[in-house]
Amino acid sequence: MPYTGGLLNELNGKMGISAPHRSVPVMKLIKYHKPKSKSELEHLIKWHSKHDCHCKVSSKGSIVDFGLNLYHSQLPYWGEIKFSITECIQWEYDLFVTQSLKGGILERQAIENLSHLLPHYKFSEAIGYLDEDLRVDLLVSKPNNPDETVIAGIQVKPQSYNFMRPEVKSFNKTAHKKWNKPVFFLFYNDKQQWVNLDSTCNSILQIPL
């Protein structure tokens, strides 16, 4: 099972190794190119570090490069080396490839599940500014409203997000506040089961139309 927590998670976050501007905006890459396998996504990340693409995604390196960045950040952060190069590369692989692909699959699953439970609402993937800058994964709209007005957003996250550093959660909340609509979190557990699907539906139903 991929593991992206622990001390390496702390190191990665504090040193900004996987920040999109220092690595790759991987979800944007996935949404545009729709890779079907882990190897395809790994290749896309590396390819976009060497070539320009009409998707406008630029990668700062390969998974190996990101792993090496993580490895070399140990000494300045801890004053010692606690993890091997192999462990650091594997950690970044699990983060960028395994977990990111899972996230894309779960976003599509969320649309399907929410559409079934709330058939009078429309759910779609957020793109561009809403996705990249405002940290919104899904859009909620009411089809019989004028122009199918978007009434809310949803961010799909693992349940472990609740235990992340306060500054990470604060970053997302600040991004959400730039939008004048509510944004709800939809959480999934280690078994990829929804934790708060019913309460998310109830929150959507309570939005004044």
Backbone as JSON Lines, residues from 0, in Angstrom:
{"i":0,"aa":"M","n":[0.85,-1.2,0.0],"ca":[0.0,0.0,0.0],"c":[0.88,1.25,0.0]}
{"i":1,"aa":"P","n":[0.61,2.22,-0.88],"ca":[1.42,3.44,-0.89],"c":[1.28,4.2,0.41]}
{"i":2,"aa":"Y","n":[2.39,4.77,0.85],"ca":[2.38,5.51,2.11],"c":[2.99,6.89,1.89]}
{"i":3,"aa":"T","n":[2.22,7.92,2.15],"ca":[2.71,9.28,1.93],"c":[2.61,10.13,3.18]}
{"i":4,"aa":"G","n":[2.66,9.49,4.34],"ca":[2.61,10.24,5.59],"c":[3.96,10.25,6.27]}
{"i":5,"aa":"G","n":[3.94,10.37,7.6],"ca":[5.14,10.25,8.4],"c":[6.11,11.41,8.28]}
{"i":6,"aa":"L","n":[7.36,11.12,8.64],"ca":[8.4,12.14,8.67],"c":[8.69,12.72,7.29]}
{"i":7,"aa":"L","n":[8.62,11.88,6.26],"ca":[8.86,12.4,4.91],"c":[7.76,13.35,4.47]}
{"i":8,"aa":"N","n":[6.56,13.12,4.95],"ca":[5.47,14.06,4.66],"c":[5.75,15.42,5.3]}
{"i":9,"aa":"E","n":[6.24,15.39,6.53],"ca":[6.62,16.63,7.21],"c":[7.73,17.34,6.45]}
{"i":10,"aa":"L","n":[8.76,16.59,6.07],"ca":[9.9,17.16,5.34],"c":[9.46,17.74,4.0]}
{"i":11,"aa":"N","n":[8.67,16.97,3.26],"ca":[8.19,17.39,1.95],"c":[7.39,18.68,2.05]}
{"i":12,"aa":"G","n":[6.52,18.76,3.07],"ca":[5.69,19.95,3.24],"c":[6.47,21.16,3.68]}
{"i":13,"aa":"K","n":[7.32,20.99,4.67],"ca":[8.08,22.12,5.21],"c":[9.07,22.69,4.19]}
{"i":14,"aa":"M","n":[9.65,21.82,3.38],"ca":[10.64,22.26,2.39],"c":[10.02,22.56,1.03]}
{"i":15,"aa":"G","n":[8.7,22.37,0.91],"ca":[8.0,22.73,-0.32],"c":[8.41,21.93,-1.54]}
{"i":16,"aa":"I","n":[8.82,20.68,-1.34],"ca":[9.32,19.86,-2.44],"c":[8.26,19.64,-3.52]}
{"i":17,"aa":"S","n":[7.03,19.36,-3.11],"ca":[5.98,19.04,-4.08],"c":[5.06,20.22,-4.4]}
{"i":18,"aa":"A","n":[5.44,21.42,-3.97],"ca":[4.64,22.6,-4.35],"c":[4.56,22.65,-5.87]}
{"i":19,"aa":"P","n":[3.39,22.92,-6.45],"ca":[3.23,22.86,-7.91],"c":[4.26,23.68,-8.69]}
{"i":20,"aa":"H","n":[4.63,24.86,-8.17],"ca":[5.59,25.69,-8.91],"c":[7.02,25.17,-8.79]}
{"i":21,"aa":"R","n":[7.24,24.2,-7.9],"ca":[8.57,23.62,-7.74],"c":[8.63,22.18,-8.23]}
{"i":22,"aa":"S","n":[7.5,21.65,-8.66],"ca":[7.46,20.27,-9.14],"c":[6.62,20.19,-10.41]}
{"i":23,"aa":"V","n":[5.35,19.85,-10.27],"ca":[4.44,19.79,-11.42],"c":[3.0,19.88,-10.92]}
{"i":24,"aa":"P","n":[2.15,20.67,-11.58],"ca":[0.72,20.67,-11.23],"c":[0.08,19.39,-11.77]}
{"i":25,"aa":"V","n":[0.25,18.32,-11.03],"ca":[-0.04,16.98,-11.55],"c":[-1.52,16.76,-11.86]}
{"i":26,"aa":"M","n":[-2.44,17.33,-11.07],"ca":[-3.85,17.1,-11.35],"c":[-4.28,17.78,-12.65]}
{"i":27,"aa":"K","n":[-3.67,18.91,-12.96],"ca":[-3.94,19.57,-14.23],"c":[-3.46,18.69,-15.38]}
{"i":28,"aa":"L","n":[-2.31,18.08,-15.19],"ca":[-1.76,17.17,-16.2],"c":[-2.69,15.98,-16.41]}
{"i":29,"aa":"I","n":[-3.19,15.42,-15.31],"ca":[-4.08,14.26,-15.39],"c":[-5.4,14.63,-16.07]}
{"i":30,"aa":"K","n":[-5.96,15.77,-15.72],"ca":[-7.25,16.16,-16.29],"c":[-7.15,16.42,-17.79]}
{"i":31,"aa":"Y","n":[-5.99,16.89,-18.23],"ca":[-5.84,17.2,-19.66],"c":[-5.51,15.94,-20.47]}
{"i":32,"aa":"H","n":[-4.54,15.17,-20.0],"ca":[-4.05,14.03,-20.79],"c":[-4.73,12.71,-20.45]}
{"i":33,"aa":"K","n":[-5.39,12.63,-19.29],"ca":[-6.12,11.43,-18.88],"c":[-5.28,10.14,-19.02]}
{"i":34,"aa":"P","n":[-4.16,10.06,-18.32],"ca":[-3.33,8.84,-18.39],"c":[-4.09,7.63,-17.86]}
{"i":35,"aa":"K","n":[-3.86,6.48,-18.49],"ca":[-4.58,5.26,-18.12],"c":[-3.78,4.36,-17.18]}
{"i":36,"aa":"S","n":[-2.52,4.7,-16.92],"ca":[-1.7,3.84,-16.07],"c":[-0.69,4.68,-15.3]}
{"i":37,"aa":"K","n":[-0.09,4.06,-14.29],"ca":[0.94,4.74,-13.51],"c":[2.16,5.05,-14.36]}
{"i":38,"aa":"S","n":[2.55,4.11,-15.21],"ca":[3.73,4.32,-16.04],"c":[3.51,5.46,-17.03]}
{"i":39,"aa":"E","n":[2.27,5.57,-17.54],"ca":[1.96,6.66,-18.47],"c":[2.04,8.01,-17.77]}
{"i":40,"aa":"L","n":[1.54,8.09,-16.55],"ca":[1.6,9.35,-15.81],"c":[3.05,9.7,-15.47]}
{"i":41,"aa":"E","n":[3.83,8.71,-15.05],"ca":[5.24,8.97,-14.74],"c":[5.97,9.49,-15.97]}
{"i":42,"aa":"H","n":[5.69,8.92,-17.13],"ca":[6.3,9.38,-18.38],"c":[5.86,10.8,-18.72]}
{"i":43,"aa":"L","n":[4.57,11.1,-18.53],"ca":[4.07,12.45,-18.81],"c":[4.77,13.5,-17.96]}
{"i":44,"aa":"I","n":[4.97,13.19,-16.69],"ca":[5.64,14.14,-15.79],"c":[7.05,14.44,-16.29]}
{"i":45,"aa":"K","n":[7.78,13.4,-16.66],"ca":[9.15,13.58,-17.16],"c":[9.16,14.29,-18.51]}
{"i":46,"aa":"W","n":[8.25,13.9,-19.41],"ca":[8.19,14.49,-20.75],"c":[7.94,15.99,-20.68]}
{"i":47,"aa":"H","n":[7.07,16.41,-19.77],"ca":[6.72,17.83,-19.66],"c":[7.83,18.65,-19.0]}
{"i":48,"aa":"S","n":[8.89,18.0,-18.56],"ca":[10.05,18.73,-18.05],"c":[11.03,19.06,-19.17]}
{"i":49,"aa":"K","n":[10.82,18.45,-20.34],"ca":[11.75,18.63,-21.45],"c":[11.11,19.22,-22.69]}
{"i":50,"aa":"H","n":[9.77,19.25,-22.73],"ca":[9.07,19.71,-23.93],"c":[7.94,20.68,-23.57]}
{"i":51,"aa":"D","n":[7.62,21.55,-24.52],"ca":[6.44,22.4,-24.39],"c":[5.22,21.62,-24.88]}
{"i":52,"aa":"C","n":[4.08,21.9,-24.29],"ca":[2.86,21.18,-24.67],"c":[1.69,22.15,-24.69]}
{"i":53,"aa":"H","n":[0.71,21.87,-25.54],"ca":[-0.45,22.75,-25.63],"c":[-1.29,22.73,-24.36]}
{"i":54,"aa":"C","n":[-1.01,21.79,-23.44],"ca":[-1.73,21.77,-22.17],"c":[-1.22,22.85,-21.22]}
{"i":55,"aa":"K","n":[-0.08,23.45,-21.57],"ca":[0.52,24.55,-20.78],"c":[1.1,24.1,-19.44]}
{"i":56,"aa":"V","n":[1.21,22.8,-19.22],"ca":[1.8,22.3,-17.98],"c":[3.31,22.18,-18.15]}
{"i":57,"aa":"S","n":[4.04,22.7,-17.18],"ca":[5.5,22.59,-17.19],"c":[5.93,21.86,-15.92]}
{"i":58,"aa":"S","n":[6.73,20.82,-16.09],"ca":[7.25,20.07,-14.96],"c":[8.69,20.49,-14.68]}
{"i":59,"aa":"K","n":[9.03,20.54,-13.4],"ca":[10.39,20.92,-13.02],"c":[11.33,19.71,-12.95]}
{"i":60,"aa":"G","n":[10.85,18.57,-13.4],"ca":[11.7,17.39,-13.41],"c":[10.89,16.11,-13.45]}
{"i":61,"aa":"S","n":[11.58,15.0,-13.2],"ca":[10.95,13.68,-13.17],"c":[10.68,13.28,-11.72]}
{"i":62,"aa":"I","n":[10.04,12.14,-11.54],"ca":[9.81,11.63,-10.19],"c":[11.14,11.41,-9.48]}
{"i":63,"aa":"V","n":[12.13,10.93,-10.21],"ca":[13.47,10.73,-9.62],"c":[14.04,12.06,-9.15]}
{"i":64,"aa":"D","n":[13.88,13.1,-9.96],"ca":[14.37,14.43,-9.56],"c":[13.7,14.9,-8.27]}
{"i":65,"aa":"F","n":[12.39,14.71,-8.19],"ca":[11.66,15.14,-6.98],"c":[12.12,14.33,-5.76]}
{"i":66,"aa":"G","n":[12.38,13.04,-5.98],"ca":[12.88,12.21,-4.9],"c":[14.26,12.65,-4.43]}
{"i":67,"aa":"L","n":[15.11,13.03,-5.37],"ca":[16.44,13.52,-5.01],"c":[16.35,14.84,-4.27]}
{"i":68,"aa":"N","n":[15.42,15.69,-4.69],"ca":[15.21,16.96,-3.97],"c":[14.81,16.7,-2.52]}
{"i":69,"aa":"L","n":[13.94,15.7,-2.34],"ca":[13.51,15.33,-0.99],"c":[14.69,14.79,-0.18]}
{"i":70,"aa":"Y","n":[15.47,13.93,-0.81],"ca":[16.63,13.33,-0.14],"c":[17.62,14.41,0.32]}
{"i":71,"aa":"H","n":[17.95,15.33,-0.57],"ca":[18.96,16.35,-0.26],"c":[18.44,17.42,0.7]}
{"i":72,"aa":"S","n":[17.13,17.48,0.92],"ca":[16.6,18.47,1.85],"c":[16.67,18.0,3.31]}
{"i":73,"aa":"Q","n":[17.02,16.74,3.51],"ca":[17.08,16.2,4.87],"c":[18.14,16.87,5.73]}
{"i":74,"aa":"L","n":[19.33,17.05,5.16],"ca":[20.44,17.6,5.94],"c":[20.16,19.01,6.43]}
{"i":75,"aa":"P","n":[19.71,19.93,5.53],"ca":[19.4,21.27,6.04],"c":[18.22,21.3,7.02]}
{"i":76,"aa":"Y","n":[17.29,20.36,6.9],"ca":[16.11,20.38,7.77],"c":[16.36,19.67,9.1]}
{"i":77,"aa":"W","n":[16.94,18.48,9.05],"ca":[17.15,17.69,10.27],"c":[18.59,17.7,10.78]}
{"i":78,"aa":"G","n":[19.52,18.06,9.88],"ca":[20.93,17.99,10.26],"c":[21.49,16.58,10.15]}
{"i":79,"aa":"E","n":[20.74,15.69,9.55],"ca":[21.18,14.31,9.35],"c":[20.35,13.67,8.24]}
{"i":80,"aa":"I","n":[20.83,12.53,7.74],"ca":[20.12,11.78,6.71],"c":[19.38,10.62,7.38]}
{"i":81,"aa":"K","n":[18.05,10.63,7.31],"ca":[17.25,9.59,7.95],"c":[16.71,8.57,6.95]}
{"i":82,"aa":"F","n":[16.59,8.97,5.68],"ca":[16.0,8.1,4.68],"c":[16.92,7.99,3.46]}
{"i":83,"aa":"S","n":[16.91,6.82,2.84],"ca":[17.75,6.58,1.66],"c":[17.18,7.26,0.43]}
{"i":84,"aa":"I","n":[18.01,7.34,-0.62],"ca":[17.54,7.9,-1.89],"c":[16.36,7.08,-2.42]}
{"i":85,"aa":"T","n":[16.46,5.77,-2.33],"ca":[15.38,4.9,-2.82],"c":[14.07,5.18,-2.09]}
{"i":86,"aa":"E","n":[14.13,5.34,-0.78],"ca":[12.92,5.62,0.0],"c":[12.32,6.96,-0.39]}
{"i":87,"aa":"C","n":[13.16,7.95,-0.64],"ca":[12.67,9.29,-1.01],"c":[12.03,9.29,-2.38]}
{"i":88,"aa":"I","n":[12.64,8.58,-3.32],"ca":[12.06,8.49,-4.67],"c":[10.73,7.75,-4.62]}
{"i":89,"aa":"Q","n":[10.68,6.65,-3.86],"ca":[9.43,5.89,-3.74],"c":[8.33,6.74,-3.11]}
{"i":90,"aa":"W","n":[8.7,7.56,-2.13],"ca":[7.71,8.41,-1.46],"c":[7.11,9.4,-2.45]}
{"i":91,"aa":"E","n":[7.96,10.03,-3.26],"ca":[7.46,10.99,-4.25],"c":[6.66,10.29,-5.34]}
{"i":92,"aa":"Y","n":[7.05,9.07,-5.7],"ca":[6.29,8.29,-6.68],"c":[4.88,8.03,-6.16]}
{"i":93,"aa":"D","n":[4.79,7.61,-4.9],"ca":[3.47,7.34,-4.32],"c":[2.62,8.61,-4.27]}
{"i":94,"aa":"L","n":[3.27,9.73,-3.99],"ca":[2.53,11.0,-3.9],"c":[2.05,11.46,-5.27]}
{"i":95,"aa":"F","n":[2.97,11.55,-6.23],"ca":[2.64,12.14,-7.53],"c":[1.91,11.19,-8.46]}
{"i":96,"aa":"V","n":[2.21,9.91,-8.39],"ca":[1.64,8.95,-9.34],"c":[0.47,8.18,-8.71]}
{"i":97,"aa":"T","n":[0.76,7.4,-7.67],"ca":[-0.27,6.53,-7.1],"c":[-1.43,7.32,-6.51]}
{"i":98,"aa":"Q","n":[-1.12,8.27,-5.63],"ca":[-2.18,9.03,-4.96],"c":[-2.9,9.98,-5.92]}
{"i":99,"aa":"S","n":[-2.18,10.56,-6.85],"ca":[-2.8,11.5,-7.79],"c":[-3.78,10.8,-8.72]}
{"i":100,"aa":"L","n":[-3.4,9.63,-9.21],"ca":[-4.32,8.86,-10.06],"c":[-5.56,8.45,-9.27]}
{"i":101,"aa":"K","n":[-5.34,8.07,-8.02],"ca":[-6.48,7.72,-7.16],"c":[-7.4,8.92,-6.99]}
{"i":102,"aa":"G","n":[-6.81,10.1,-6.81],"ca":[-7.61,11.31,-6.64],"c":[-8.48,11.6,-7.84]}
{"i":103,"aa":"G","n":[-7.92,11.43,-9.05],"ca":[-8.69,11.66,-10.26],"c":[-9.85,10.69,-10.4]}
{"i":104,"aa":"I","n":[-9.59,9.42,-10.08],"ca":[-10.64,8.4,-10.14],"c":[-11.75,8.71,-9.15]}
{"i":105,"aa":"L","n":[-11.36,9.13,-7.95],"ca":[-12.36,9.41,-6.91],"c":[-13.18,10.66,-7.23]}
{"i":106,"aa":"E","n":[-12.59,11.62,-7.9],"ca":[-13.37,12.79,-8.32],"c":[-14.47,12.38,-9.28]}
{"i":107,"aa":"R","n":[-14.14,11.51,-10.23],"ca":[-15.16,11.04,-11.18],"c":[-16.2,10.18,-10.48]}
{"i":108,"aa":"Q","n":[-15.75,9.4,-9.5],"ca":[-16.7,8.58,-8.73],"c":[-17.63,9.47,-7.91]}
{"i":109,"aa":"A","n":[-17.09,10.56,-7.38],"ca":[-17.92,11.49,-6.6],"c":[-19.02,12.08,-7.47]}
{"i":110,"aa":"I","n":[-18.69,12.45,-8.7],"ca":[-19.69,13.0,-9.61],"c":[-20.81,11.98,-9.84]}
{"i":111,"aa":"E","n":[-20.42,10.74,-10.04],"ca":[-21.41,9.68,-10.28],"c":[-22.3,9.46,-9.06]}
{"i":112,"aa":"N","n":[-21.69,9.37,-7.88],"ca":[-22.45,9.11,-6.65],"c":[-23.35,10.28,-6.29]}
{"i":113,"aa":"L","n":[-22.83,11.5,-6.39],"ca":[-23.63,12.68,-6.05],"c":[-24.78,12.86,-7.03]}
{"i":114,"aa":"S","n":[-24.53,12.59,-8.31],"ca":[-25.58,12.72,-9.32],"c":[-26.71,11.74,-9.07]}
{"i":115,"aa":"H","n":[-26.36,10.56,-8.57],"ca":[-27.38,9.55,-8.25],"c":[-28.22,9.97,-7.05]}
{"i":116,"aa":"L","n":[-27.56,10.53,-6.03],"ca":[-28.27,10.92,-4.81],"c":[-29.04,12.22,-4.96]}
{"i":117,"aa":"L","n":[-28.52,13.11,-5.81],"ca":[-29.16,14.42,-6.02],"c":[-29.4,14.62,-7.52]}
{"i":118,"aa":"P","n":[-30.38,13.9,-8.07],"ca":[-30.6,13.93,-9.53],"c":[-31.05,15.28,-10.07]}
{"i":119,"aa":"H","n":[-31.52,16.17,-9.21],"ca":[-31.97,17.48,-9.67],"c":[-30.85,18.52,-9.67]}
{"i":120,"aa":"Y","n":[-29.65,18.07,-9.35],"ca":[-28.48,18.94,-9.4],"c":[-27.5,18.4,-10.44]}
{"i":121,"aa":"K","n":[-26.62,19.27,-10.9],"ca":[-25.61,18.86,-11.88],"c":[-24.23,18.99,-11.24]}
{"i":122,"aa":"F","n":[-23.39,17.98,-11.44],"ca":[-22.03,17.96,-10.89],"c":[-21.03,17.81,-12.04]}
{"i":123,"aa":"S","n":[-19.98,18.6,-12.01],"ca":[-18.98,18.56,-13.08],"c":[-17.6,18.89,-12.52]}
{"i":124,"aa":"E","n":[-16.56,18.55,-13.28],"ca":[-15.2,18.85,-12.86],"c":[-14.9,20.33,-13.03]}
{"i":125,"aa":"A","n":[-14.23,20.91,-12.05],"ca":[-13.77,22.29,-12.16],"c":[-12.48,22.3,-12.97]}
{"i":126,"aa":"I","n":[-12.28,23.35,-13.75],"ca":[-11.06,23.47,-14.54],"c":[-10.5,24.89,-14.41]}
{"i":127,"aa":"G","n":[-9.28,25.06,-14.88],"ca":[-8.68,26.39,-14.94],"c":[-8.52,27.06,-13.59]}
{"i":128,"aa":"Y","n":[-8.93,28.32,-13.52],"ca":[-8.72,29.14,-12.33],"c":[-9.37,28.54,-11.09]}
{"i":129,"aa":"L","n":[-10.59,28.03,-11.24],"ca":[-11.29,27.47,-10.09],"c":[-10.55,26.26,-9.51]}
{"i":130,"aa":"D","n":[-10.03,25.44,-10.39],"ca":[-9.32,24.24,-9.96],"c":[-7.93,24.57,-9.43]}
{"i":131,"aa":"E","n":[-7.17,25.34,-10.19],"ca":[-5.76,25.56,-9.87],"c":[-5.54,26.59,-8.78]}
{"i":132,"aa":"D","n":[-6.3,27.67,-8.8],"ca":[-6.07,28.76,-7.84],"c":[-7.02,28.72,-6.65]}
{"i":133,"aa":"L","n":[-8.26,28.34,-6.88],"ca":[-9.24,28.35,-5.79],"c":[-9.41,26.99,-5.13]}
{"i":134,"aa":"R","n":[-8.68,25.97,-5.62],"ca":[-8.67,24.64,-5.0],"c":[-10.06,24.01,-4.95]}
{"i":135,"aa":"V","n":[-10.81,24.15,-6.04],"ca":[-12.14,23.54,-6.15],"c":[-12.04,22.39,-7.15]}
{"i":136,"aa":"D","n":[-12.47,21.19,-6.75],"ca":[-12.4,20.03,-7.63],"c":[-13.67,19.84,-8.46]}
{"i":137,"aa":"L","n":[-14.83,20.02,-7.82],"ca":[-16.11,19.78,-8.49],"c":[-17.01,21.0,-8.36]}
{"i":138,"aa":"L","n":[-17.84,21.21,-9.37],"ca":[-18.82,22.29,-9.36],"c":[-20.22,21.72,-9.18]}
{"i":139,"aa":"V","n":[-21.03,22.44,-8.42],"ca":[-22.42,22.05,-8.19],"c":[-23.31,23.12,-8.81]}
{"i":140,"aa":"S","n":[-24.23,22.72,-9.67],"ca":[-25.15,23.69,-10.28],"c":[-26.56,23.12,-10.28]}
{"i":141,"aa":"K","n":[-27.52,24.03,-10.46],"ca":[-28.94,23.64,-10.5],"c":[-29.42,23.87,-11.92]}
{"i":142,"aa":"P","n":[-29.63,22.78,-12.69],"ca":[-29.95,22.91,-14.11],"c":[-31.15,23.8,-14.43]}
{"i":143,"aa":"N","n":[-32.16,23.86,-13.55],"ca":[-33.33,24.67,-13.87],"c":[-33.17,26.12,-13.43]}
{"i":144,"aa":"N","n":[-31.99,26.46,-12.91],"ca":[-31.68,27.87,-12.63],"c":[-31.29,28.55,-13.93]}
{"i":145,"aa":"P","n":[-31.39,29.88,-14.01],"ca":[-30.95,30.58,-15.22],"c":[-29.48,30.28,-15.51]}
{"i":146,"aa":"D","n":[-29.18,29.87,-16.73],"ca":[-27.81,29.59,-17.17],"c":[-27.13,28.49,-16.35]}
{"i":147,"aa":"E","n":[-27.93,27.64,-15.72],"ca":[-27.37,26.57,-14.89],"c":[-26.33,27.13,-13.92]}
{"i":148,"aa":"T","n":[-26.71,28.13,-13.17],"ca":[-25.81,28.84,-12.28],"c":[-25.11,27.89,-11.3]}
{"i":149,"aa":"V","n":[-23.8,28.04,-11.19],"ca":[-23.03,27.27,-10.21],"c":[-23.35,27.82,-8.83]}
{"i":150,"aa":"I","n":[-23.69,26.94,-7.9],"ca":[-24.09,27.39,-6.57],"c":[-23.09,27.0,-5.48]}
{"i":151,"aa":"A","n":[-22.17,26.07,-5.78],"ca":[-21.2,25.64,-4.77],"c":[-20.07,24.86,-5.42]}
{"i":152,"aa":"G","n":[-19.05,24.59,-4.62],"ca":[-17.93,23.78,-5.06],"c":[-17.66,22.67,-4.06]}
{"i":153,"aa":"I","n":[-16.92,21.67,-4.49],"ca":[-16.55,20.55,-3.62],"c":[-15.06,20.27,-3.8]}
{"i":154,"aa":"Q","n":[-14.37,20.04,-2.7],"ca":[-12.99,19.59,-2.77],"c":[-12.93,18.17,-2.22]}
{"i":155,"aa":"V","n":[-12.42,17.26,-3.04],"ca":[-12.33,15.84,-2.68],"c":[-10.97,15.58,-2.04]}
{"i":156,"aa":"K","n":[-10.99,15.05,-0.82],"ca":[-9.74,14.86,-0.08],"c":[-9.74,13.53,0.7]}
{"i":157,"aa":"P","n":[-8.55,12.95,0.93],"ca":[-8.49,11.8,1.83],"c":[-8.79,12.23,3.26]}
{"i":158,"aa":"Q","n":[-9.3,11.32,4.05],"ca":[-9.64,11.65,5.44],"c":[-8.42,12.14,6.22]}
{"i":159,"aa":"S","n":[-7.24,11.7,5.81],"ca":[-6.0,12.1,6.48],"c":[-5.73,13.59,6.36]}
{"i":160,"aa":"Y","n":[-6.43,14.25,5.43],"ca":[-6.28,15.7,5.27],"c":[-6.58,16.42,6.59]}
{"i":161,"aa":"N","n":[-7.48,15.87,7.37],"ca":[-7.85,16.5,8.64],"c":[-6.69,16.56,9.63]}
{"i":162,"aa":"F","n":[-5.66,15.75,9.38],"ca":[-4.52,15.71,10.3],"c":[-3.28,16.4,9.72]}
{"i":163,"aa":"M","n":[-3.46,17.08,8.6],"ca":[-2.34,17.76,7.98],"c":[-2.0,19.04,8.73]}
{"i":164,"aa":"R","n":[-0.84,19.59,8.39],"ca":[-0.37,20.81,9.05],"c":[-1.4,21.93,8.89]}
{"i":165,"aa":"P","n":[-1.59,22.75,9.92],"ca":[-2.57,23.85,9.87],"c":[-2.35,24.78,8.68]}
{"i":166,"aa":"E","n":[-1.08,25.02,8.31],"ca":[-0.83,25.95,7.21],"c":[-1.33,25.42,5.87]}
{"i":167,"aa":"V","n":[-1.34,24.09,5.72],"ca":[-1.87,23.49,4.49],"c":[-3.37,23.71,4.4]}
{"i":168,"aa":"K","n":[-4.07,23.43,5.51],"ca":[-5.52,23.63,5.53],"c":[-5.88,25.1,5.41]}
{"i":169,"aa":"S","n":[-5.07,25.95,6.01],"ca":[-5.31,27.39,5.93],"c":[-5.16,27.88,4.49]}
{"i":170,"aa":"F","n":[-4.19,27.31,3.75],"ca":[-3.98,27.69,2.35],"c":[-5.23,27.41,1.54]}
{"i":171,"aa":"N","n":[-5.83,26.24,1.74],"ca":[-7.05,25.88,0.99],"c":[-8.23,26.76,1.38]}
{"i":172,"aa":"K","n":[-8.38,27.02,2.68],"ca":[-9.48,27.86,3.14],"c":[-9.36,29.28,2.59]}
{"i":173,"aa":"T","n":[-8.14,29.79,2.56],"ca":[-7.91,31.13,2.01],"c":[-8.26,31.18,0.53]}
{"i":174,"aa":"A","n":[-7.89,30.12,-0.19],"ca":[-8.22,30.05,-1.62],"c":[-9.73,30.0,-1.82]}
{"i":175,"aa":"H","n":[-10.42,29.22,-0.99],"ca":[-11.88,29.1,-1.1],"c":[-12.58,30.44,-0.86]}
{"i":176,"aa":"K","n":[-12.02,31.24,0.05],"ca":[-12.65,32.52,0.39],"c":[-12.61,33.52,-0.76]}
{"i":177,"aa":"K","n":[-11.73,33.29,-1.73],"ca":[-11.66,34.18,-2.89],"c":[-12.88,34.01,-3.79]}
{"i":178,"aa":"W","n":[-13.59,32.93,-3.59],"ca":[-14.8,32.63,-4.37],"c":[-16.0,33.01,-3.53]}
{"i":179,"aa":"N","n":[-17.03,33.51,-4.14],"ca":[-18.2,33.97,-3.36],"c":[-19.26,32.89,-3.22]}
{"i":180,"aa":"K","n":[-18.81,31.62,-3.23],"ca":[-19.75,30.5,-3.09],"c":[-19.19,29.52,-2.06]}
{"i":181,"aa":"P","n":[-20.06,28.74,-1.42],"ca":[-19.57,27.77,-0.43],"c":[-18.79,26.64,-1.09]}
{"i":182,"aa":"V","n":[-17.78,26.15,-0.39],"ca":[-17.0,25.0,-0.85],"c":[-17.03,23.94,0.26]}
{"i":183,"aa":"F","n":[-17.49,22.75,-0.09],"ca":[-17.6,21.66,0.89],"c":[-16.5,20.63,0.65]}
{"i":184,"aa":"F","n":[-16.03,20.02,1.73],"ca":[-15.05,18.94,1.62],"c":[-15.77,17.6,1.61]}
{"i":185,"aa":"L","n":[-15.4,16.75,0.66],"ca":[-15.9,15.38,0.59],"c":[-14.72,14.46,0.86]}
{"i":186,"aa":"F","n":[-14.77,13.71,1.96],"ca":[-13.63,12.9,2.39],"c":[-13.83,11.42,2.07]}
{"i":187,"aa":"Y","n":[-12.71,10.74,1.77],"ca":[-12.72,9.29,1.59],"c":[-11.68,8.67,2.51]}
{"i":188,"aa":"N","n":[-11.92,7.41,2.92],"ca":[-11.0,6.73,3.84],"c":[-9.99,5.88,3.08]}
{"i":189,"aa":"D","n":[-9.2,5.09,3.81],"ca":[-8.15,4.27,3.2],"c":[-8.7,3.21,2.26]}
{"i":190,"aa":"K","n":[-9.98,2.87,2.44],"ca":[-10.61,1.88,1.56],"c":[-11.33,2.54,0.39]}
{"i":191,"aa":"Q","n":[-11.08,3.84,0.22],"ca":[-11.68,4.65,-0.85],"c":[-13.2,4.68,-0.74]}
{"i":192,"aa":"Q","n":[-13.69,4.68,0.49],"ca":[-15.12,4.82,0.76],"c":[-15.4,6.22,1.27]}
{"i":193,"aa":"W","n":[-16.54,6.78,0.88],"ca":[-16.88,8.14,1.31],"c":[-17.19,8.16,2.8]}
{"i":194,"aa":"V","n":[-16.68,9.17,3.46],"ca":[-16.86,9.31,4.9],"c":[-18.06,10.19,5.22]}
{"i":195,"aa":"N","n":[-18.28,11.21,4.41],"ca":[-19.32,12.2,4.72],"c":[-20.19,12.54,3.52]}
{"i":196,"aa":"L","n":[-20.5,11.53,2.72],"ca":[-21.29,11.76,1.51],"c":[-22.68,12.29,1.85]}
{"i":197,"aa":"D","n":[-23.35,11.7,2.84],"ca":[-24.7,12.13,3.2],"c":[-24.73,13.56,3.72]}
{"i":198,"aa":"S","n":[-23.77,13.91,4.58],"ca":[-23.76,15.27,5.12],"c":[-23.41,16.29,4.05]}
{"i":199,"aa":"T","n":[-22.6,15.89,3.07],"ca":[-22.29,16.79,1.95],"c":[-23.55,17.05,1.13]}
{"i":200,"aa":"C","n":[-24.32,16.0,0.89],"ca":[-25.59,16.16,0.17],"c":[-26.54,17.09,0.93]}
{"i":201,"aa":"N","n":[-26.61,16.91,2.24],"ca":[-27.47,17.76,3.06],"c":[-27.03,19.22,3.0]}
{"i":202,"aa":"S","n":[-25.73,19.45,3.0],"ca":[-25.21,20.82,2.91],"c":[-25.6,21.46,1.58]}
{"i":203,"aa":"I","n":[-25.55,20.67,0.51],"ca":[-25.93,21.19,-0.81],"c":[-27.42,21.54,-0.83]}
{"i":204,"aa":"L","n":[-28.23,20.67,-0.25],"ca":[-29.68,20.89,-0.24],"c":[-30.07,22.13,0.56]}
{"i":205,"aa":"Q","n":[-29.23,22.54,1.49],"ca":[-29.53,23.69,2.32],"c":[-29.13,25.03,1.69]}
{"i":206,"aa":"I","n":[-28.49,24.97,0.52],"ca":[-28.09,26.22,-0.14],"c":[-29.34,26.91,-0.68]}
{"i":207,"aa":"P","n":[-29.57,28.18,-0.33],"ca":[-30.73,28.9,-0.87],"c":[-30.6,29.08,-2.38]}
{"i":208,"aa":"L","n":[-31.69,28.87,-3.08],"ca":[-31.68,29.0,-4.55],"c":[-32.43,30.26,-4.98]}
